[in-house]
């Protein structure tokens, strides 16, 4: 039990951000998560470690969620979940089965008092105390772009693509295998460490030189020790090219700069300039040196050289980026922590009594939950 619970009249809500690769957990009104853990659990049936979202049927997923939340409450947070409020960060376009199963486990198995689902993009923007912005969430499994204006998500302008940290690992592994490095040394943990410690995003001019098969002088190589197994060499061009998957041009125009521009162009004409000047990049894959300068270069280059963007974005457009309060990978959790410390957790949460009565979680896509009375 946290020490401050003894002097507070009400137990602080638990705040969870369950991602594909990592989960952030902590309490309301705290500036940082208590713990960031892999989204894995030790199975109570066979004792093996397994990813939470690797399941074959709903019954198996329910059992895995029970084991995962038990580890969170009793191993890391050291609190009893009974009669406690919980705030969950979720993707508004996430799978319904995930939010339904999570609510069922929390209410029926752990008997929590209430659950509040908060949209990840808008709650991340709330940390800046600004009402407008284009939130770019670069996660492990996907990259999503959501425009927000006057505190309202512009759903029809939402963009996403299935590339993220997992694809960076695959590209990095492929490049290192071409350099003759043994594949058994390149585990997921090693690849992630190499990505974070040695890789960076290069300038636009150097990226064009690589694309034209006229590579410039490569940056220095780096020696990387893998525990007691070996010391491998990370070539300079591998460090520079690993993240180019976000900027690769193709006929589908689905690179990261194109996604941002498509999202902005999907909004009403009179809000586009404001959104261009309020771009907010978050997510674990965004923590890489050189991302924001390169992204600004790419956006300015596309607007200056692409006829479609010139036609639809009138006048001189300036792209500006917000800086995160703290680390970009915890922006959504931090927003949920702030939200959980307000009255919203009392007025907007789904209570245990309401869930037991209807046996379902209200959803914005369901007409029954959004029908206008009268």
RALINTA-V985984 format. One record per run of one state. SS is the DSSP state (hx for helix, st for strand, lp for the rest). FROM is the first residue (numbers start at 0). TO is the last residue. Records with the same first field share a line. If there is no record, write none. Layout:
SS->FROM-TO ; FROM-TO
This chain:
lp->0-1 ; 6-12 ; 18-20 ; 27-33 ; 38-38 ; 42-47 ; 51-56 ; 77-83 ; 90-94 ; 109-112 ; 128-131 ; 138-141 ; 149-150 ; 153-153 ; 157-157 ; 161-163 ; 178-181 ; 185-186 ; 198-202 ; 211-220 ; 226-228 ; 234-234 ; 246-254 ; 265-267 ; 276-277 ; 282-282 ; 286-289 ; 305-305 ; 312-319 ; 321-326 ; 340-342 ; 347-348 ; 358-365 ; 369-373
hx->2-5 ; 57-76 ; 95-108 ; 119-127 ; 154-156 ; 164-177 ; 182-184 ; 187-197 ; 203-210 ; 235-245 ; 255-264 ; 268-275 ; 283-285 ; 290-304 ; 306-311 ; 327-339 ; 343-346 ; 351-357 ; 366-368
st->13-17 ; 21-26 ; 34-37 ; 39-41 ; 48-50 ; 84-89 ; 113-118 ; 132-137 ; 142-148 ; 151-152 ; 158-160 ; 221-225 ; 229-233 ; 278-281 ; 320-320 ; 349-350
